[in-house]
Amino acid sequence: MQTADSLYTIGNYTAAINTYAGLKGEKAKLQIARAYAALGNTEKAVVAYQSIITQDSTQTIAMFELGKLLAAKNKASSALPLFVRLTVDDQSNAGFFYHLGKIQLALGNLNLGKKALQEAIDKDKTHLKAIFVMAKHLFTQGEPSNAKKIINLGLQTAPKDVALLNLKALVYFENGNYKEAAGLFNELIVLGEKKPFIFKKLGFAQNALWETQKAVEAYRQMAKFPDYTGDAYLGLGAVYLKAKQLDSAAYYYKEGIKENTVSFSKEYASLGHIYKLKGNLKKAMDHYTLAWEEDRTNPYFYYQICTLADAYYKDPKTKLGYYERLLEYYPELVPYIKERAKIRITELKEEIHFAAN
């Protein structure tokens, strides 16, 4: 057994299996199952675990490890009866209820999952994994206040737990409590969580709070991550646009578009808005056209093109054509835009008629 254990410990799993196979006893069988699992041979590991349980249905360790293995391999329905059995046999073990709760959630049994997780927390108020999963579930189910209560319970045990702090920051962020969210994101950064998505959320929150320079710094930190440079530039564009620094806003929107390859309808529209504020109607119209070409499902983009064309062109027939195409392209326009377009069409037709006479 000692030789087999040594082989297992140093990761020589195949040799360990061959050595364990020559030994008798439940421990050797359990180690064979573990070695197959470590090798990634799930099928043989499952067979080995099931063999142990079939011979002795009281083998709690084998049942527990098999349940976790099945759950990890997205076989929650197979893992479920194992954890139901474990929780029935040992109702004091918070860990069993934690795994049962996760499996129930994975299977879409939300109420049963929530109940099992609550059981785990009631039995062990320091079970951070159960607390995190429960809080995340409550948050995604639209219960931010209850999620925050559970998170705070976990933070009593581990005040610097980055997973819980991040979740708490997201709860505040998604509910528009940007001051609290920004404070927590900054705390995470101090704790070493210098990750691009944290800088992105922090930048957005600080921009919402009109903390322009802080938002700029957050997005500049985000830009240091090569795969996120484009998104960081777009964030900087939004910050400078809000601060009415139009040249800087235009620059960063353009740089963000260069860096990325996805759809940029909103960014093109933002550039259009910038040029409109600067009085450059032609460039504004060009960029709203780019936005519309990227997303033709958005009638607002084409309506902006119409109003800009109305202000830019002198020929009423040219102006009329834009508004008529708007109604042609989007017969189900929202009422207030549709009414404005119809009024302007009537005015332009009258203008054309009087000019002809």
C-alpha positions as CSV (number, residue, x, y, z in Angstrom):
1,M,0.0,0.0,0.0
2,Q,2.8,2.4,0.8
3,T,4.4,2.0,-2.6
4,A,1.0,2.6,-4.3
5,D,0.3,5.6,-2.2
6,S,3.7,7.1,-3.0
7,L,3.1,6.6,-6.7
8,Y,-0.3,8.3,-6.3
9,T,1.1,11.2,-4.4
10,I,3.7,12.1,-7.0
11,G,1.1,11.9,-9.8
12,N,2.1,8.6,-11.4
13,Y,-1.5,7.5,-11.5
14,T,-1.3,4.7,-14.0
15,A,1.5,2.9,-12.1
16,A,-0.5,3.6,-8.9
17,I,-3.6,1.9,-10.3
18,N,-1.7,-1.1,-11.4
19,T,-0.2,-1.4,-7.9
20,Y,-3.5,-0.8,-6.1
21,A,-5.1,-3.5,-8.3
22,G,-2.9,-6.1,-6.7
23,L,-4.1,-5.2,-3.2
24,K,-7.2,-6.0,-1.3
25,G,-9.5,-3.7,0.7
26,E,-11.8,-0.7,0.3
27,K,-9.0,1.8,0.5
28,A,-7.2,0.4,-2.6
29,K,-10.5,0.4,-4.5
30,L,-11.2,4.0,-3.5
31,Q,-7.7,5.1,-4.5
32,I,-8.1,3.4,-7.9
33,A,-11.3,5.5,-8.5
34,R,-9.5,8.6,-7.4
35,A,-6.5,7.9,-9.7
36,Y,-8.8,7.4,-12.7
37,A,-10.5,10.7,-11.9
38,A,-7.1,12.4,-11.6
39,L,-6.2,11.0,-15.1
40,G,-9.4,12.5,-16.5
41,N,-10.8,9.0,-17.3
42,T,-14.3,9.9,-15.9
43,E,-15.9,6.8,-17.3
44,K,-13.6,4.4,-15.5
45,A,-13.6,6.5,-12.3
46,V,-17.4,6.3,-12.2
47,V,-17.4,2.6,-12.7
48,A,-14.9,2.2,-9.9
49,Y,-16.8,4.4,-7.5
50,Q,-20.1,2.6,-8.3
51,S,-18.5,-0.7,-7.7
52,I,-17.6,0.4,-4.2
53,I,-21.0,1.7,-3.5
54,T,-22.7,-1.4,-4.9
55,Q,-20.7,-3.6,-2.6
56,D,-21.2,-1.4,0.5
57,S,-24.0,1.2,0.3
58,T,-22.7,2.9,3.5
59,Q,-19.5,4.1,1.8
60,T,-20.1,7.8,2.3
61,I,-16.8,9.0,1.0
62,A,-17.1,7.1,-2.3
63,M,-20.7,8.4,-2.7
64,F,-19.6,12.0,-1.9
65,E,-16.6,11.9,-4.3
66,L,-18.7,10.3,-7.1
67,G,-21.4,12.9,-6.7
68,K,-18.9,15.7,-7.0
69,L,-17.3,14.1,-10.0
70,L,-20.6,13.7,-11.8
71,A,-21.6,17.3,-11.0
72,A,-18.3,18.6,-12.2
73,K,-18.9,16.8,-15.5
74,N,-22.3,18.4,-16.0
75,K,-24.1,15.2,-15.0
76,A,-26.2,16.8,-12.3
77,S,-29.2,14.5,-12.8
78,S,-26.9,11.5,-12.0
79,A,-25.4,13.3,-9.0
80,L,-28.7,14.4,-7.5
81,P,-29.8,11.0,-6.0
82,L,-26.4,10.6,-4.4
83,F,-26.6,13.9,-2.5
84,V,-30.2,13.4,-1.6
85,R,-29.1,10.1,0.0
86,L,-26.2,11.8,1.7
87,T,-28.3,14.6,3.2
88,V,-30.8,12.1,4.5
89,D,-28.2,9.9,6.1
90,D,-26.3,12.9,7.6
91,Q,-28.4,15.9,8.2
92,S,-25.7,17.7,10.2
93,N,-23.2,18.0,7.3
94,A,-23.5,21.5,5.7
95,G,-21.3,20.5,2.8
96,F,-23.7,17.8,1.7
97,F,-26.5,20.4,1.6
98,Y,-24.3,22.9,-0.2
99,H,-23.6,20.4,-3.1
100,L,-27.3,19.4,-3.2
101,G,-28.3,23.1,-3.5
102,K,-25.9,23.7,-6.4
103,I,-27.1,20.6,-8.2
104,Q,-30.8,21.5,-7.7
105,L,-30.0,25.0,-9.1
106,A,-28.2,23.5,-12.1
107,L,-31.2,21.3,-12.8
108,G,-33.5,24.4,-12.7
109,N,-35.1,23.4,-9.4
110,L,-34.7,26.9,-8.0
111,N,-36.8,26.6,-4.8
112,L,-35.3,23.3,-3.9
113,G,-31.8,24.6,-4.5
114,K,-32.5,27.7,-2.4
115,K,-33.9,25.6,0.4
116,A,-30.8,23.3,0.4
117,L,-28.4,26.2,0.4
118,Q,-30.3,27.8,3.3
119,E,-30.0,24.5,5.1
120,A,-26.2,24.6,4.6
121,I,-25.9,28.2,5.8
122,D,-28.2,27.5,8.8
123,K,-25.9,24.6,9.8
124,D,-22.7,26.5,9.2
125,K,-22.8,30.3,9.0
126,T,-19.1,30.3,8.0
127,H,-19.6,28.1,4.9
128,L,-18.5,30.8,2.4
129,K,-19.1,28.7,-0.7
130,A,-22.8,28.1,0.2
131,I,-23.1,31.8,1.1
132,F,-21.6,32.9,-2.2
133,V,-23.8,30.6,-4.3
134,M,-26.9,31.6,-2.4
135,A,-26.1,35.3,-2.7
136,K,-25.4,35.0,-6.4
137,H,-28.7,33.1,-6.9
138,L,-30.7,35.8,-5.0
139,F,-29.0,38.5,-7.0
140,T,-29.8,36.9,-10.3
141,Q,-33.4,36.3,-9.3
142,G,-34.0,40.0,-8.6
143,E,-33.6,39.9,-4.8
144,P,-30.7,42.4,-4.2
145,S,-31.6,43.2,-0.6
146,N,-31.6,39.5,0.4
147,A,-28.4,38.9,-1.6
148,K,-26.7,41.8,0.3
149,K,-27.8,40.3,3.7
150,I,-26.3,36.9,2.8
151,I,-23.1,38.6,1.5
152,N,-22.7,40.6,4.7
153,L,-23.1,37.4,6.7
154,G,-20.1,35.9,4.8
155,L,-18.1,39.1,5.2
156,Q,-18.4,38.8,8.9
157,T,-16.3,35.6,8.7
158,A,-14.0,36.8,5.8
159,P,-14.0,40.6,5.5
160,K,-11.6,40.5,2.6
161,D,-13.1,37.7,0.6
162,V,-12.7,39.0,-2.9
163,A,-15.6,36.9,-4.4
164,L,-18.1,38.3,-1.9
165,L,-16.8,41.8,-2.2
166,N,-17.0,41.7,-5.9
167,L,-20.6,40.3,-5.8
168,K,-21.5,43.0,-3.3
169,A,-20.1,45.7,-5.6
170,L,-22.1,44.2,-8.5
171,V,-25.3,44.3,-6.4
172,Y,-24.8,48.0,-5.8
173,F,-23.7,48.7,-9.4
174,E,-26.7,47.0,-11.0
175,N,-29.0,48.9,-8.7
176,G,-27.5,52.3,-9.6
177,N,-25.8,52.8,-6.2
178,Y,-22.6,53.9,-7.9
179,K,-20.9,55.5,-4.9
180,E,-21.0,52.3,-2.9
181,A,-20.1,50.2,-5.9
182,A,-17.0,52.4,-6.7
183,G,-15.8,52.2,-3.1
184,L,-15.9,48.4,-3.2
185,F,-14.3,48.2,-6.6
186,N,-11.5,50.4,-5.3
187,E,-11.2,48.1,-2.2
188,L,-10.9,45.1,-4.6
189,I,-8.1,46.8,-6.5
190,V,-6.2,47.5,-3.2
191,L,-6.6,43.8,-2.4
192,G,-4.8,43.0,-5.7
193,E,-7.8,42.3,-7.9
194,K,-6.5,44.5,-10.8
195,K,-8.7,43.0,-13.4
196,P,-10.1,44.7,-16.6
197,F,-13.7,44.1,-15.8
198,I,-13.3,45.8,-12.4
199,F,-11.6,48.8,-13.9
200,K,-14.5,48.9,-16.5
201,K,-17.2,48.9,-13.9
202,L,-15.3,51.4,-11.7
203,G,-14.8,53.8,-14.7
204,F,-18.5,53.6,-15.5
205,A,-19.5,54.2,-11.9
206,Q,-17.2,57.2,-11.5
207,N,-18.4,58.7,-14.7
208,A,-22.0,58.4,-13.5
209,L,-20.8,60.2,-10.3
210,W,-19.3,63.0,-12.5
211,E,-15.8,62.0,-11.2
212,T,-14.3,62.6,-14.6
213,Q,-10.6,62.3,-13.7
214,K,-11.1,59.2,-11.6
215,A,-13.1,57.6,-14.4
216,V,-10.4,58.5,-16.9
217,E,-7.7,56.9,-14.7
218,A,-9.9,53.7,-14.3
219,Y,-10.3,53.4,-18.1
220,R,-6.5,54.1,-18.6
221,Q,-5.8,51.2,-16.2
222,M,-8.1,49.0,-18.2
223,A,-6.4,50.0,-21.4
224,K,-3.2,48.4,-20.2
225,F,-4.8,44.9,-20.9
226,P,-4.3,44.3,-24.6
227,D,-7.6,42.5,-25.2
228,Y,-9.5,45.3,-23.5
229,T,-7.9,48.4,-25.0
230,G,-10.7,49.0,-27.5
231,D,-13.4,48.9,-24.8
232,A,-11.3,51.1,-22.6
233,Y,-11.1,53.7,-25.3
234,L,-14.8,53.6,-25.9
235,G,-15.2,54.1,-22.1
236,L,-12.9,57.2,-22.3
237,G,-15.0,58.5,-25.2
238,A,-18.1,58.3,-23.1
239,V,-16.4,60.1,-20.2
240,Y,-15.1,62.9,-22.3
241,L,-18.5,63.2,-24.1
242,K,-20.3,63.6,-20.8
243,A,-17.7,66.2,-19.8
244,K,-18.3,68.1,-23.1
245,Q,-14.7,67.6,-24.1
246,L,-15.8,66.9,-27.6
247,D,-12.4,66.6,-29.4
248,S,-11.1,64.1,-26.8
249,A,-14.4,62.2,-27.0
250,A,-14.3,61.9,-30.8
251,Y,-10.6,60.8,-30.6
252,Y,-11.2,58.0,-28.2
253,Y,-14.4,56.7,-29.9
254,K,-12.4,56.5,-33.2
255,E,-9.6,54.7,-31.5
256,G,-12.0,52.3,-29.8
257,I,-13.6,51.5,-33.1
258,K,-10.2,50.9,-34.7
259,E,-9.2,48.5,-31.9
260,N,-12.3,46.3,-32.1
261,T,-14.1,44.3,-34.8
262,V,-17.6,44.0,-33.4
263,S,-20.6,46.2,-34.2
264,F,-20.2,49.8,-33.3
265,S,-23.7,51.3,-33.9
266,K,-23.8,53.0,-30.5
267,E,-20.3,54.3,-30.9
268,Y,-20.9,55.7,-34.4
269,A,-24.1,57.3,-33.0
270,S,-22.1,58.9,-30.2
271,L,-19.6,60.3,-32.8
272,G,-22.6,61.6,-34.7
273,H,-23.9,63.3,-31.6
274,I,-20.5,64.9,-31.0
275,Y,-20.2,66.3,-34.5
276,K,-23.8,67.6,-34.2
277,L,-22.9,69.4,-31.0
278,K,-19.8,70.8,-32.8
279,G,-22.0,72.1,-35.6
280,N,-20.5,69.8,-38.3
281,L,-23.8,68.5,-39.8
282,K,-22.2,66.6,-42.6
283,K,-19.9,64.5,-40.4
284,A,-22.7,64.0,-37.9
285,M,-24.9,62.7,-40.7
286,D,-22.1,60.4,-42.0
287,H,-21.6,58.9,-38.6
288,Y,-25.3,58.3,-37.9
289,T,-25.4,56.7,-41.3
290,L,-22.6,54.3,-40.2
291,A,-24.6,53.6,-37.1
292,W,-27.7,52.8,-39.1
293,E,-25.8,50.6,-41.5
294,E,-24.5,48.6,-38.5
295,D,-27.9,48.3,-36.9
296,R,-30.9,48.9,-39.3
297,T,-33.3,47.6,-36.6
298,N,-32.9,51.0,-34.8
299,P,-35.2,53.6,-36.4
300,Y,-33.8,56.3,-34.1
301,F,-30.6,56.3,-36.1
302,Y,-32.4,56.9,-39.4
303,Y,-34.5,59.6,-37.8
304,Q,-31.4,61.4,-36.8
305,I,-30.2,61.2,-40.4
306,C,-33.5,62.7,-41.5
307,T,-33.2,65.7,-39.1
308,L,-29.6,66.3,-40.0
309,A,-30.3,66.1,-43.7
310,D,-33.2,68.5,-43.1
311,A,-30.7,71.0,-41.6
312,Y,-27.9,70.4,-44.0
313,Y,-29.5,70.3,-47.4
314,K,-31.3,73.3,-49.0
315,D,-33.4,71.3,-51.6
316,P,-36.8,70.5,-50.0
317,K,-37.2,67.5,-52.4
318,T,-34.0,66.0,-51.0
319,K,-35.2,66.5,-47.4
320,L,-38.6,65.1,-48.2
321,G,-37.0,61.9,-49.6
322,Y,-35.3,61.2,-46.3
323,Y,-38.6,61.5,-44.3
324,E,-40.6,59.4,-46.8
325,R,-38.0,56.6,-46.6
326,L,-38.2,56.7,-42.8
327,L,-41.9,55.9,-42.9
328,E,-41.3,53.3,-45.6
329,Y,-38.5,51.6,-43.7
330,Y,-40.3,51.7,-40.4
331,P,-44.1,51.6,-40.6
332,E,-44.3,50.8,-36.9
333,L,-42.4,53.9,-35.7
334,V,-43.1,55.1,-32.2
335,P,-46.0,57.6,-32.3
336,Y,-44.1,60.8,-31.4
337,I,-41.4,60.2,-34.1
338,K,-44.0,59.1,-36.6
339,E,-46.1,62.2,-36.0
340,R,-43.1,64.5,-36.3
341,A,-42.1,62.9,-39.6
342,K,-45.6,63.3,-41.0
343,I,-45.8,66.9,-40.0
344,R,-42.5,67.6,-41.6
345,I,-43.5,65.8,-44.8
346,T,-46.6,67.9,-45.0
347,E,-44.6,71.1,-44.5
348,L,-42.0,70.1,-47.2
349,K,-44.7,69.2,-49.7
350,E,-46.3,72.6,-49.2
351,E,-43.0,74.3,-49.6
352,I,-42.4,72.4,-52.9
353,H,-45.9,73.2,-54.1
354,F,-45.6,76.9,-53.4
355,A,-42.1,77.0,-55.0
356,A,-43.5,75.5,-58.1
357,N,-46.2,78.1,-58.4
